[in-house]
Amino acid sequence: MQKFILKNIITGVKENLSYSELMTRLNKNRKEFFNTYRIETVSKKSIIEKLLFTLFVGVSSLAMGVLILESITQIF
């Protein structure tokens, strides 16, 4: 899920906005918007995505270790 941080260049105030809120704000005053604000995107991964990635890397590393050990033992 992406969130957007809208930073006012003049005052330095930051606001957290969703995509729909950002589009609403942008459509109200498009001409002056980019002179006043800068947009930063923040992409947050869920805990499940992080756990699945960690599990995948761990299993892949284990499998590579097994393959390397198996090839070493077949050589000797």
PyMOL Python script that loads the backbone (N, CA, C, O; Angstrom):
from pymol import cmd

cmd.read_pdbstr("""\
ATOM      1  N   MET A   1       0.845  -1.164   0.000  1.00  0.00           N
ATOM      2  CA  MET A   1       0.000   0.000   0.000  1.00  0.00           C
ATOM      3  C   MET A   1       0.901   1.241   0.000  1.00  0.00           C
ATOM      4  O   MET A   1       1.831   1.349   0.799  1.00  0.00           O
ATOM      5  N   GLN A   2       0.608   2.166  -0.904  1.00  0.00           N
ATOM      6  CA  GLN A   2       1.417   3.368  -0.998  1.00  0.00           C
ATOM      7  C   GLN A   2       0.758   4.531  -0.287  1.00  0.00           C
ATOM      8  O   GLN A   2      -0.448   4.752  -0.394  1.00  0.00           O
ATOM      9  N   LYS A   3       1.561   5.249   0.423  1.00  0.00           N
ATOM     10  CA  LYS A   3       1.146   6.500   1.037  1.00  0.00           C
ATOM     11  C   LYS A   3       2.009   7.595   0.444  1.00  0.00           C
ATOM     12  O   LYS A   3       3.119   7.347  -0.025  1.00  0.00           O
ATOM     13  N   PHE A   4       1.489   8.795   0.471  1.00  0.00           N
ATOM     14  CA  PHE A   4       2.202   9.931  -0.072  1.00  0.00           C
ATOM     15  C   PHE A   4       2.400  10.972   1.012  1.00  0.00           C
ATOM     16  O   PHE A   4       1.486  11.266   1.782  1.00  0.00           O
ATOM     17  N   ILE A   5       3.608  11.531   1.065  1.00  0.00           N
ATOM     18  CA  ILE A   5       3.900  12.602   2.000  1.00  0.00           C
ATOM     19  C   ILE A   5       3.962  13.883   1.186  1.00  0.00           C
ATOM     20  O   ILE A   5       4.776  14.016   0.272  1.00  0.00           O
ATOM     21  N   LEU A   6       3.105  14.810   1.525  1.00  0.00           N
ATOM     22  CA  LEU A   6       3.023  16.093   0.843  1.00  0.00           C
ATOM     23  C   LEU A   6       3.738  17.119   1.709  1.00  0.00           C
ATOM     24  O   LEU A   6       3.327  17.373   2.842  1.00  0.00           O
ATOM     25  N   LYS A   7       4.804  17.709   1.182  1.00  0.00           N
ATOM     26  CA  LYS A   7       5.585  18.670   1.964  1.00  0.00           C
ATOM     27  C   LYS A   7       5.418  20.065   1.375  1.00  0.00           C
ATOM     28  O   LYS A   7       5.689  20.300   0.197  1.00  0.00           O
ATOM     29  N   ASN A   8       4.968  20.975   2.217  1.00  0.00           N
ATOM     30  CA  ASN A   8       4.835  22.366   1.813  1.00  0.00           C
ATOM     31  C   ASN A   8       6.222  22.991   1.821  1.00  0.00           C
ATOM     32  O   ASN A   8       6.899  23.000   2.849  1.00  0.00           O
ATOM     33  N   ILE A   9       6.645  23.516   0.668  1.00  0.00           N
ATOM     34  CA  ILE A   9       7.984  24.078   0.539  1.00  0.00           C
ATOM     35  C   ILE A   9       8.139  25.329   1.388  1.00  0.00           C
ATOM     36  O   ILE A   9       9.201  25.562   1.965  1.00  0.00           O
ATOM     37  N   ILE A  10       7.104  26.121   1.466  1.00  0.00           N
ATOM     38  CA  ILE A  10       7.175  27.410   2.159  1.00  0.00           C
ATOM     39  C   ILE A  10       7.212  27.231   3.672  1.00  0.00           C
ATOM     40  O   ILE A  10       8.069  27.803   4.346  1.00  0.00           O
ATOM     41  N   THR A  11       6.283  26.437   4.209  1.00  0.00           N
ATOM     42  CA  THR A  11       6.190  26.289   5.665  1.00  0.00           C
ATOM     43  C   THR A  11       6.930  25.076   6.201  1.00  0.00           C
ATOM     44  O   THR A  11       7.258  25.034   7.387  1.00  0.00           O
ATOM     45  N   GLY A  12       7.203  24.088   5.355  1.00  0.00           N
ATOM     46  CA  GLY A  12       7.887  22.877   5.798  1.00  0.00           C
ATOM     47  C   GLY A  12       6.961  21.862   6.453  1.00  0.00           C
ATOM     48  O   GLY A  12       7.431  20.868   7.007  1.00  0.00           O
ATOM     49  N   VAL A  13       5.652  22.097   6.397  1.00  0.00           N
ATOM     50  CA  VAL A  13       4.680  21.185   7.015  1.00  0.00           C
ATOM     51  C   VAL A  13       4.513  19.953   6.133  1.00  0.00           C
ATOM     52  O   VAL A  13       4.380  20.065   4.914  1.00  0.00           O
ATOM     53  N   LYS A  14       4.520  18.771   6.762  1.00  0.00           N
ATOM     54  CA  LYS A  14       4.332  17.512   6.038  1.00  0.00           C
ATOM     55  C   LYS A  14       2.969  16.937   6.360  1.00  0.00           C
ATOM     56  O   LYS A  14       2.515  16.995   7.503  1.00  0.00           O
ATOM     57  N   GLU A  15       2.312  16.377   5.343  1.00  0.00           N
ATOM     58  CA  GLU A  15       1.009  15.730   5.513  1.00  0.00           C
ATOM     59  C   GLU A  15       1.061  14.344   4.889  1.00  0.00           C
ATOM     60  O   GLU A  15       1.602  14.176   3.796  1.00  0.00           O
ATOM     61  N   ASN A  16       0.503  13.347   5.574  1.00  0.00           N
ATOM     62  CA  ASN A  16       0.378  12.003   5.034  1.00  0.00           C
ATOM     63  C   ASN A  16      -0.959  11.885   4.318  1.00  0.00           C
ATOM     64  O   ASN A  16      -2.008  12.152   4.904  1.00  0.00           O
ATOM     65  N   LEU A  17      -0.922  11.479   3.036  1.00  0.00           N
ATOM     66  CA  LEU A  17      -2.134  11.387   2.239  1.00  0.00           C
ATOM     67  C   LEU A  17      -2.210  10.049   1.525  1.00  0.00           C
ATOM     68  O   LEU A  17      -1.189   9.443   1.201  1.00  0.00           O
ATOM     69  N   SER A  18      -3.431   9.600   1.287  1.00  0.00           N
ATOM     70  CA  SER A  18      -3.634   8.449   0.430  1.00  0.00           C
ATOM     71  C   SER A  18      -3.668   8.940  -1.012  1.00  0.00           C
ATOM     72  O   SER A  18      -3.623  10.145  -1.261  1.00  0.00           O
ATOM     73  N   TYR A  19      -3.746   8.019  -1.954  1.00  0.00           N
ATOM     74  CA  TYR A  19      -3.757   8.396  -3.369  1.00  0.00           C
ATOM     75  C   TYR A  19      -4.966   9.253  -3.714  1.00  0.00           C
ATOM     76  O   TYR A  19      -4.833  10.257  -4.414  1.00  0.00           O
ATOM     77  N   SER A  20      -6.144   8.869  -3.231  1.00  0.00           N
ATOM     78  CA  SER A  20      -7.359   9.624  -3.558  1.00  0.00           C
ATOM     79  C   SER A  20      -7.311  11.032  -2.962  1.00  0.00           C
ATOM     80  O   SER A  20      -7.741  11.991  -3.603  1.00  0.00           O
ATOM     81  N   GLU A  21      -6.794  11.160  -1.748  1.00  0.00           N
ATOM     82  CA  GLU A  21      -6.662  12.486  -1.133  1.00  0.00           C
ATOM     83  C   GLU A  21      -5.673  13.359  -1.907  1.00  0.00           C
ATOM     84  O   GLU A  21      -5.893  14.558  -2.082  1.00  0.00           O
ATOM     85  N   LEU A  22      -4.584  12.744  -2.366  1.00  0.00           N
ATOM     86  CA  LEU A  22      -3.597  13.473  -3.154  1.00  0.00           C
ATOM     87  C   LEU A  22      -4.196  13.964  -4.466  1.00  0.00           C
ATOM     88  O   LEU A  22      -3.976  15.111  -4.855  1.00  0.00           O
ATOM     89  N   MET A  23      -4.949  13.107  -5.152  1.00  0.00           N
ATOM     90  CA  MET A  23      -5.568  13.492  -6.417  1.00  0.00           C
ATOM     91  C   MET A  23      -6.601  14.599  -6.224  1.00  0.00           C
ATOM     92  O   MET A  23      -6.716  15.495  -7.061  1.00  0.00           O
ATOM     93  N   THR A  24      -7.340  14.542  -5.142  1.00  0.00           N
ATOM     94  CA  THR A  24      -8.315  15.596  -4.847  1.00  0.00           C
ATOM     95  C   THR A  24      -7.606  16.928  -4.642  1.00  0.00           C
ATOM     96  O   THR A  24      -8.027  17.951  -5.184  1.00  0.00           O
ATOM     97  N   ARG A  25      -6.538  16.916  -3.866  1.00  0.00           N
ATOM     98  CA  ARG A  25      -5.780  18.135  -3.601  1.00  0.00           C
ATOM     99  C   ARG A  25      -5.137  18.661  -4.886  1.00  0.00           C
ATOM    100  O   ARG A  25      -5.105  19.867  -5.128  1.00  0.00           O
ATOM    101  N   LEU A  26      -4.630  17.744  -5.700  1.00  0.00           N
ATOM    102  CA  LEU A  26      -3.963  18.132  -6.944  1.00  0.00           C
ATOM    103  C   LEU A  26      -4.936  18.741  -7.941  1.00  0.00           C
ATOM    104  O   LEU A  26      -4.604  19.718  -8.612  1.00  0.00           O
ATOM    105  N   ASN A  27      -6.134  18.175  -8.046  1.00  0.00           N
ATOM    106  CA  ASN A  27      -7.112  18.664  -9.010  1.00  0.00           C
ATOM    107  C   ASN A  27      -7.713  20.011  -8.623  1.00  0.00           C
ATOM    108  O   ASN A  27      -8.189  20.741  -9.492  1.00  0.00           O
ATOM    109  N   LYS A  28      -7.701  20.352  -7.353  1.00  0.00           N
ATOM    110  CA  LYS A  28      -8.263  21.630  -6.910  1.00  0.00           C
ATOM    111  C   LYS A  28      -7.458  22.813  -7.437  1.00  0.00           C
ATOM    112  O   LYS A  28      -8.024  23.806  -7.893  1.00  0.00           O
ATOM    113  N   ASN A  29      -6.150  22.698  -7.371  1.00  0.00           N
ATOM    114  CA  ASN A  29      -5.308  23.837  -7.741  1.00  0.00           C
ATOM    115  C   ASN A  29      -4.042  23.328  -8.424  1.00  0.00           C
ATOM    116  O   ASN A  29      -2.951  23.413  -7.861  1.00  0.00           O
ATOM    117  N   ARG A  30      -4.189  22.806  -9.626  1.00  0.00           N
ATOM    118  CA  ARG A  30      -3.077  22.168 -10.326  1.00  0.00           C
ATOM    119  C   ARG A  30      -1.952  23.153 -10.678  1.00  0.00           C
ATOM    120  O   ARG A  30      -0.778  22.787 -10.630  1.00  0.00           O
ATOM    121  N   LYS A  31      -2.299  24.390 -11.030  1.00  0.00           N
ATOM    122  CA  LYS A  31      -1.284  25.356 -11.468  1.00  0.00           C
ATOM    123  C   LYS A  31      -0.293  25.702 -10.365  1.00  0.00           C
ATOM    124  O   LYS A  31       0.915  25.743 -10.602  1.00  0.00           O
ATOM    125  N   GLU A  32      -0.791  25.948  -9.180  1.00  0.00           N
ATOM    126  CA  GLU A  32       0.069  26.358  -8.071  1.00  0.00           C
ATOM    127  C   GLU A  32       0.579  25.190  -7.228  1.00  0.00           C
ATOM    128  O   GLU A  32       1.447  25.370  -6.374  1.00  0.00           O
ATOM    129  N   PHE A  33       0.043  23.999  -7.469  1.00  0.00           N
ATOM    130  CA  PHE A  33       0.342  22.851  -6.609  1.00  0.00           C
ATOM    131  C   PHE A  33       1.841  22.554  -6.556  1.00  0.00           C
ATOM    132  O   PHE A  33       2.417  22.450  -5.473  1.00  0.00           O
ATOM    133  N   PHE A  34       2.470  22.419  -7.724  1.00  0.00           N
ATOM    134  CA  PHE A  34       3.873  22.008  -7.749  1.00  0.00           C
ATOM    135  C   PHE A  34       4.822  23.142  -7.391  1.00  0.00           C
ATOM    136  O   PHE A  34       6.000  22.897  -7.130  1.00  0.00           O
ATOM    137  N   ASN A  35       4.335  24.374  -7.374  1.00  0.00           N
ATOM    138  CA  ASN A  35       5.158  25.482  -6.885  1.00  0.00           C
ATOM    139  C   ASN A  35       5.171  25.521  -5.362  1.00  0.00           C
ATOM    140  O   ASN A  35       6.100  26.055  -4.757  1.00  0.00           O
ATOM    141  N   THR A  36       4.142  24.956  -4.748  1.00  0.00           N
ATOM    142  CA  THR A  36       4.004  25.005  -3.292  1.00  0.00           C
ATOM    143  C   THR A  36       4.390  23.702  -2.608  1.00  0.00           C
ATOM    144  O   THR A  36       4.914  23.728  -1.495  1.00  0.00           O
ATOM    145  N   TYR A  37       4.142  22.558  -3.252  1.00  0.00           N
ATOM    146  CA  TYR A  37       4.315  21.253  -2.600  1.00  0.00           C
ATOM    147  C   TYR A  37       5.320  20.362  -3.326  1.00  0.00           C
ATOM    148  O   TYR A  37       5.534  20.486  -4.532  1.00  0.00           O
ATOM    149  N   ARG A  38       5.919  19.477  -2.570  1.00  0.00           N
ATOM    150  CA  ARG A  38       6.729  18.379  -3.093  1.00  0.00           C
ATOM    151  C   ARG A  38       6.093  17.081  -2.601  1.00  0.00           C
ATOM    152  O   ARG A  38       5.576  17.015  -1.486  1.00  0.00           O
ATOM    153  N   ILE A  39       6.137  16.057  -3.443  1.00  0.00           N
ATOM    154  CA  ILE A  39       5.506  14.779  -3.120  1.00  0.00           C
ATOM    155  C   ILE A  39       6.573  13.715  -2.924  1.00  0.00           C
ATOM    156  O   ILE A  39       7.464  13.555  -3.758  1.00  0.00           O
ATOM    157  N   GLU A  40       6.477  12.991  -1.816  1.00  0.00           N
ATOM    158  CA  GLU A  40       7.335  11.845  -1.552  1.00  0.00           C
ATOM    159  C   GLU A  40       6.444  10.621  -1.427  1.00  0.00           C
ATOM    160  O   GLU A  40       5.371  10.690  -0.827  1.00  0.00           O
ATOM    161  N   THR A  41       6.881   9.504  -1.988  1.00  0.00           N
ATOM    162  CA  THR A  41       6.097   8.279  -1.870  1.00  0.00           C
ATOM    163  C   THR A  41       6.705   7.391  -0.799  1.00  0.00           C
ATOM    164  O   THR A  41       7.925   7.309  -0.651  1.00  0.00           O
ATOM    165  N   VAL A  42       5.834   6.731  -0.060  1.00  0.00           N
ATOM    166  CA  VAL A  42       6.253   5.799   0.975  1.00  0.00           C
ATOM    167  C   VAL A  42       5.535   4.487   0.703  1.00  0.00           C
ATOM    168  O   VAL A  42       4.307   4.416   0.752  1.00  0.00           O
ATOM    169  N   SER A  43       6.301   3.467   0.419  1.00  0.00           N
ATOM    170  CA  SER A  43       5.716   2.162   0.147  1.00  0.00           C
ATOM    171  C   SER A  43       5.994   1.257   1.340  1.00  0.00           C
ATOM    172  O   SER A  43       7.150   1.003   1.679  1.00  0.00           O
ATOM    173  N   LYS A  44       4.952   0.780   1.960  1.00  0.00           N
ATOM    174  CA  LYS A  44       5.107  -0.075   3.134  1.00  0.00           C
ATOM    175  C   LYS A  44       4.761  -1.507   2.763  1.00  0.00           C
ATOM    176  O   LYS A  44       3.722  -1.774   2.160  1.00  0.00           O
ATOM    177  N   LYS A  45       5.645  -2.421   3.133  1.00  0.00           N
ATOM    178  CA  LYS A  45       5.384  -3.835   2.909  1.00  0.00           C
ATOM    179  C   LYS A  45       4.708  -4.398   4.155  1.00  0.00           C
ATOM    180  O   LYS A  45       5.019  -4.013   5.282  1.00  0.00           O
ATOM    181  N   SER A  46       3.800  -5.294   3.929  1.00  0.00           N
ATOM    182  CA  SER A  46       3.126  -5.912   5.059  1.00  0.00           C
ATOM    183  C   SER A  46       4.069  -6.917   5.731  1.00  0.00           C
ATOM    184  O   SER A  46       5.072  -7.331   5.150  1.00  0.00           O
ATOM    185  N   ILE A  47       3.737  -7.287   6.926  1.00  0.00           N
ATOM    186  CA  ILE A  47       4.553  -8.239   7.684  1.00  0.00           C
ATOM    187  C   ILE A  47       4.575  -9.599   6.987  1.00  0.00           C
ATOM    188  O   ILE A  47       5.592 -10.292   7.000  1.00  0.00           O
ATOM    189  N   ILE A  48       3.462  -9.972   6.386  1.00  0.00           N
ATOM    190  CA  ILE A  48       3.392 -11.261   5.687  1.00  0.00           C
ATOM    191  C   ILE A  48       4.366 -11.279   4.517  1.00  0.00           C
ATOM    192  O   ILE A  48       5.050 -12.279   4.300  1.00  0.00           O
ATOM    193  N   GLU A  49       4.438 -10.184   3.760  1.00  0.00           N
ATOM    194  CA  GLU A  49       5.378 -10.109   2.639  1.00  0.00           C
ATOM    195  C   GLU A  49       6.811 -10.246   3.131  1.00  0.00           C
ATOM    196  O   GLU A  49       7.615 -10.947   2.517  1.00  0.00           O
ATOM    197  N   LYS A  50       7.135  -9.581   4.234  1.00  0.00           N
ATOM    198  CA  LYS A  50       8.486  -9.657   4.779  1.00  0.00           C
ATOM    199  C   LYS A  50       8.813 -11.071   5.243  1.00  0.00           C
ATOM    200  O   LYS A  50       9.911 -11.572   4.999  1.00  0.00           O
ATOM    201  N   LEU A  51       7.859 -11.712   5.913  1.00  0.00           N
ATOM    202  CA  LEU A  51       8.086 -13.081   6.388  1.00  0.00           C
ATOM    203  C   LEU A  51       8.243 -14.063   5.231  1.00  0.00           C
ATOM    204  O   LEU A  51       9.109 -14.937   5.274  1.00  0.00           O
ATOM    205  N   LEU A  52       7.415 -13.926   4.201  1.00  0.00           N
ATOM    206  CA  LEU A  52       7.520 -14.810   3.044  1.00  0.00           C
ATOM    207  C   LEU A  52       8.853 -14.624   2.325  1.00  0.00           C
ATOM    208  O   LEU A  52       9.466 -15.597   1.886  1.00  0.00           O
ATOM    209  N   PHE A  53       9.294 -13.387   2.206  1.00  0.00           N
ATOM    210  CA  PHE A  53      10.594 -13.124   1.576  1.00  0.00           C
ATOM    211  C   PHE A  53      11.726 -13.742   2.381  1.00  0.00           C
ATOM    212  O   PHE A  53      12.628 -14.360   1.815  1.00  0.00           O
ATOM    213  N   THR A  54      11.684 -13.580   3.699  1.00  0.00           N
ATOM    214  CA  THR A  54      12.707 -14.150   4.569  1.00  0.00           C
ATOM    215  C   THR A  54      12.709 -15.674   4.479  1.00  0.00           C
ATOM    216  O   THR A  54      13.771 -16.294   4.416  1.00  0.00           O
ATOM    217  N   LEU A  55      11.533 -16.267   4.474  1.00  0.00           N
ATOM    218  CA  LEU A  55      11.418 -17.723   4.346  1.00  0.00           C
ATOM    219  C   LEU A  55      11.973 -18.198   3.011  1.00  0.00           C
ATOM    220  O   LEU A  55      12.684 -19.202   2.955  1.00  0.00           O
ATOM    221  N   PHE A  56      11.655 -17.487   1.938  1.00  0.00           N
ATOM    222  CA  PHE A  56      12.149 -17.856   0.607  1.00  0.00           C
ATOM    223  C   PHE A  56      13.671 -17.793   0.548  1.00  0.00           C
ATOM    224  O   PHE A  56      14.309 -18.703   0.020  1.00  0.00           O
ATOM    225  N   VAL A  57      14.256 -16.726   1.087  1.00  0.00           N
ATOM    226  CA  VAL A  57      15.716 -16.578   1.075  1.00  0.00           C
ATOM    227  C   VAL A  57      16.363 -17.666   1.926  1.00  0.00           C
ATOM    228  O   VAL A  57      17.388 -18.228   1.541  1.00  0.00           O
ATOM    229  N   GLY A  58      15.774 -17.961   3.071  1.00  0.00           N
ATOM    230  CA  GLY A  58      16.324 -18.998   3.939  1.00  0.00           C
ATOM    231  C   GLY A  58      16.292 -20.372   3.304  1.00  0.00           C
ATOM    232  O   GLY A  58      17.280 -21.105   3.359  1.00  0.00           O
ATOM    233  N   VAL A  59      15.174 -20.729   2.705  1.00  0.00           N
ATOM    234  CA  VAL A  59      15.052 -22.044   2.054  1.00  0.00           C
ATOM    235  C   VAL A  59      15.981 -22.127   0.850  1.00  0.00           C
ATOM    236  O   VAL A  59      16.596 -23.165   0.608  1.00  0.00           O
ATOM    237  N   SER A  60      16.085 -21.038   0.099  1.00  0.00           N
ATOM    238  CA  SER A  60      16.983 -21.027  -1.067  1.00  0.00           C
ATOM    239  C   SER A  60      18.439 -21.203  -0.629  1.00  0.00           C
ATOM    240  O   SER A  60      19.195 -21.940  -1.261  1.00  0.00           O
ATOM    241  N   SER A  61      18.822 -20.534   0.439  1.00  0.00           N
ATOM    242  CA  SER A  61      20.192 -20.660   0.942  1.00  0.00           C
ATOM    243  C   SER A  61      20.471 -22.083   1.418  1.00  0.00           C
ATOM    244  O   SER A  61      21.540 -22.639   1.163  1.00  0.00           O
ATOM    245  N   LEU A  62      19.516 -22.650   2.099  1.00  0.00           N
ATOM    246  CA  LEU A  62      19.656 -24.026   2.580  1.00  0.00           C
ATOM    247  C   LEU A  62      19.779 -24.999   1.405  1.00  0.00           C
ATOM    248  O   LEU A  62      20.606 -25.911   1.436  1.00  0.00           O
ATOM    249  N   ALA A  63      18.969 -24.808   0.385  1.00  0.00           N
ATOM    250  CA  ALA A  63      19.022 -25.680  -0.787  1.00  0.00           C
ATOM    251  C   ALA A  63      20.360 -25.559  -1.510  1.00  0.00           C
ATOM    252  O   ALA A  63      20.921 -26.562  -1.951  1.00  0.00           O
ATOM    253  N   MET A  64      20.872 -24.338  -1.632  1.00  0.00           N
ATOM    254  CA  MET A  64      22.181 -24.154  -2.272  1.00  0.00           C
ATOM    255  C   MET A  64      23.282 -24.832  -1.457  1.00  0.00           C
ATOM    256  O   MET A  64      24.190 -25.436  -2.028  1.00  0.00           O
ATOM    257  N   GLY A  65      23.211 -24.739  -0.141  1.00  0.00           N
ATOM    258  CA  GLY A  65      24.192 -25.402   0.708  1.00  0.00           C
ATOM    259  C   GLY A  65      24.157 -26.905   0.537  1.00  0.00           C
ATOM    260  O   GLY A  65      25.201 -27.555   0.475  1.00  0.00           O
ATOM    261  N   VAL A  66      22.955 -27.459   0.460  1.00  0.00           N
ATOM    262  CA  VAL A  66      22.807 -28.914   0.267  1.00  0.00           C
ATOM    263  C   VAL A  66      23.383 -29.325  -1.073  1.00  0.00           C
ATOM    264  O   VAL A  66      24.074 -30.341  -1.155  1.00  0.00           O
ATOM    265  N   LEU A  67      23.119 -28.564  -2.128  1.00  0.00           N
ATOM    266  CA  LEU A  67      23.650 -28.891  -3.452  1.00  0.00           C
ATOM    267  C   LEU A  67      25.169 -28.821  -3.485  1.00  0.00           C
ATOM    268  O   LEU A  67      25.812 -29.664  -4.110  1.00  0.00           O
ATOM    269  N   ILE A  68      25.741 -27.841  -2.831  1.00  0.00           N
ATOM    270  CA  ILE A  68      27.187 -27.712  -2.792  1.00  0.00           C
ATOM    271  C   ILE A  68      27.814 -28.863  -2.023  1.00  0.00           C
ATOM    272  O   ILE A  68      28.801 -29.445  -2.473  1.00  0.00           O
ATOM    273  N   LEU A  69      27.251 -29.199  -0.865  1.00  0.00           N
ATOM    274  CA  LEU A  69      27.764 -30.332  -0.082  1.00  0.00           C
ATOM    275  C   LEU A  69      27.623 -31.647  -0.840  1.00  0.00           C
ATOM    276  O   LEU A  69      28.509 -32.499  -0.776  1.00  0.00           O
ATOM    277  N   GLU A  70      26.532 -31.813  -1.543  1.00  0.00           N
ATOM    278  CA  GLU A  70      26.321 -33.037  -2.320  1.00  0.00           C
ATOM    279  C   GLU A  70      27.348 -33.145  -3.439  1.00  0.00           C
ATOM    280  O   GLU A  70      27.874 -34.228  -3.696  1.00  0.00           O
ATOM    281  N   SER A  71      27.632 -32.053  -4.093  1.00  0.00           N
ATOM    282  CA  SER A  71      28.631 -32.112  -5.179  1.00  0.00           C
ATOM    283  C   SER A  71      30.028 -32.341  -4.631  1.00  0.00           C
ATOM    284  O   SER A  71      30.838 -33.009  -5.274  1.00  0.00           O
ATOM    285  N   ILE A  72      30.329 -31.798  -3.450  1.00  0.00           N
ATOM    286  CA  ILE A  72      31.648 -32.012  -2.844  1.00  0.00           C
ATOM    287  C   ILE A  72      31.822 -33.470  -2.459  1.00  0.00           C
ATOM    288  O   ILE A  72      32.888 -34.047  -2.675  1.00  0.00           O
ATOM    289  N   THR A  73      30.784 -34.071  -1.889  1.00  0.00           N
ATOM    290  CA  THR A  73      30.902 -35.464  -1.461  1.00  0.00           C
ATOM    291  C   THR A  73      30.972 -36.414  -2.651  1.00  0.00           C
ATOM    292  O   THR A  73      31.549 -37.494  -2.520  1.00  0.00           O
ATOM    293  N   GLN A  74      30.418 -36.065  -3.789  1.00  0.00           N
ATOM    294  CA  GLN A  74      30.508 -36.925  -4.969  1.00  0.00           C
ATOM    295  C   GLN A  74      31.894 -36.838  -5.605  1.00  0.00           C
ATOM    296  O   GLN A  74      32.342 -37.788  -6.247  1.00  0.00           O
ATOM    297  N   ILE A  75      32.571 -35.709  -5.431  1.00  0.00           N
ATOM    298  CA  ILE A  75      33.918 -35.554  -5.989  1.00  0.00           C
ATOM    299  C   ILE A  75      34.896 -36.426  -5.221  1.00  0.00           C
ATOM    300  O   ILE A  75      35.757 -37.072  -5.818  1.00  0.00           O
ATOM    301  N   PHE A  76      34.767 -36.448  -3.906  1.00  0.00           N
ATOM    302  CA  PHE A  76      35.692 -37.226  -3.077  1.00  0.00           C
ATOM    303  C   PHE A  76      35.075 -38.535  -2.824  1.00  0.00           C
ATOM    304  O   PHE A  76      35.666 -39.374  -2.144  1.00  0.00           O
TER     305      PHE A  76
END
""", "prot")
cmd.dss("prot")
cmd.show_as("cartoon", "prot")
cmd.util.cbc("prot")
cmd.orient("prot")
